Amino acid sequence: MRHARPWTIAVIALVLMSFPLYGTVLADGKADQEKTITIQGEVLDSACFISHGAKGKKHKKCAVQCAKKGIPLAILAEDGTLYLLNEDHNNAAAYAAVRERAGEVVKVTGRLIEKHGWKVVFVQKVEQP
């Protein structure tokens, strides 16, 4: 947890950069390569994973705390692809469930939007693998 402070600006920038993406999707009515997918992988807090590779059961407590503080979540898929996770405003409970599962391997289903180099999943469902 103490390692997250130096990355606060980077994390805030990451969050702020995701807002224009969501706004563009709403304004256009659709996004480039939008589809529903299911991904199995570990839910990570992006600050600790990106800054020092923290993940796994030993990092779970910190990951949950970071998620509750608003650090953006991501899922590291089994193929090594990292997806940013966002709340689907029509189903906020699904993202809340993912936040509680930070540090665990789960199956996430949601709307994938790939735009400007980002892979973002708007979480619609979370379940045990």
C-alpha positions in Angstrom: 0.0 0.0 0.0 2.8 2.4 0.9 4.2 2.1 -2.7 1.1 3.5 -4.3 1.8 7.1 -3.3 4.5 7.8 -6.0 2.1 6.6 -8.6 -0.9 8.7 -7.5 -0.5 11.2 -10.4 -0.1 8.3 -12.9 -3.2 6.6 -11.6 -5.3 9.8 -11.6 -4.2 10.4 -15.2 -5.2 6.9 -16.1 -8.7 7.4 -14.6 -9.1 10.8 -16.3 -8.0 9.4 -19.6 -10.8 6.8 -19.4 -13.6 9.4 -19.0 -13.2 10.8 -22.5 -13.3 7.2 -23.9 -16.6 6.6 -22.1 -18.0 10.0 -23.3 -17.0 9.2 -26.9 -18.8 5.9 -26.8 -22.0 7.6 -25.6 -21.7 10.4 -28.1 -21.1 8.2 -31.1 -23.6 5.5 -30.1 -21.0 2.9 -30.7 -17.2 2.4 -30.4 -14.6 0.8 -32.5 -14.5 -3.0 -32.2 -17.1 -3.1 -29.4 -18.3 -6.5 -28.3 -19.2 -8.6 -25.3 -16.5 -10.9 -23.9 -15.7 -13.1 -21.0 -12.2 -13.0 -19.5 -10.7 -15.2 -16.9 -7.8 -13.8 -14.9 -6.6 -12.0 -11.8 -8.3 -8.8 -10.7 -5.5 -6.3 -10.0 -5.2 -2.8 -8.6 -3.5 -1.0 -11.4 -1.2 1.2 -9.2 0.6 -1.6 -7.4 0.7 -4.0 -10.5 2.0 -1.4 -12.9 4.5 0.2 -10.4 6.0 -3.0 -8.9 4.2 -6.0 -10.3 2.2 -6.8 -7.1 -0.4 -9.5 -7.5 -1.5 -12.8 -6.0 -2.9 -13.9 -2.7 -0.2 -12.1 -0.7 -1.3 -8.8 -2.2 -5.1 -9.3 -1.9 -5.6 -7.1 1.2 -3.7 -4.2 -0.3 -5.5 -4.6 -3.6 -9.0 -4.5 -2.0 -8.0 -1.4 0.0 -6.6 0.3 -3.1 -9.8 -0.5 -5.0 -11.9 0.9 -2.3 -9.9 4.1 -2.5 -10.7 4.4 -6.2 -7.5 3.0 -7.7 -8.6 1.7 -11.1 -8.9 -2.0 -11.4 -7.6 -4.2 -14.2 -7.8 -7.9 -15.0 -4.7 -9.8 -16.2 -6.0 -12.4 -18.6 -4.5 -15.8 -18.7 -2.9 -14.9 -22.1 -1.0 -11.9 -20.4 -3.3 -9.2 -21.8 -4.2 -6.4 -19.3 -7.7 -5.0 -19.5 -8.8 -1.9 -17.6 -12.1 -2.5 -15.8 -14.8 0.2 -15.6 -18.2 0.3 -14.1 -21.2 -0.2 -16.4 -23.5 2.5 -15.2 -26.5 0.3 -15.9 -25.1 -2.4 -13.6 -23.0 -0.8 -10.8 -23.3 -3.9 -8.6 -21.2 -6.0 -11.0 -18.2 -3.6 -10.6 -18.7 -3.4 -6.9 -18.5 -7.2 -6.8 -15.2 -7.1 -8.8 -13.8 -4.6 -6.4 -14.3 -7.0 -3.5 -12.6 -9.8 -5.5 -9.3 -7.8 -6.1 -6.4 -10.2 -5.8 -8.5 -13.2 -6.9 -8.9 -15.1 -10.1 -12.4 -14.5 -11.5 -14.3 -14.7 -14.7 -15.5 -11.2 -15.9 -18.1 -10.7 -18.6 -18.6 -7.2 -20.1 -18.6 -4.9 -23.0 -15.1 -4.6 -24.4 -14.2 -1.4 -26.1 -10.8 -1.1 -27.9 -10.0 2.4 -28.8 -6.9 4.5 -29.0 -4.8 1.6 -27.8 -6.9 0.9 -24.7 -8.7 -2.3 -23.9 -11.5 -1.5 -21.5 -14.2 -3.8 -20.2 -17.4 -2.3 -18.8 -18.2 -5.0 -16.2 -21.6 -6.7 -16.4 -21.0 -9.9 -14.5 -18.4 -11.5 -12.3 -18.2 -15.1 -11.3 -16.0 -17.9 -10.0 -13.9 -19.5 -12.8 
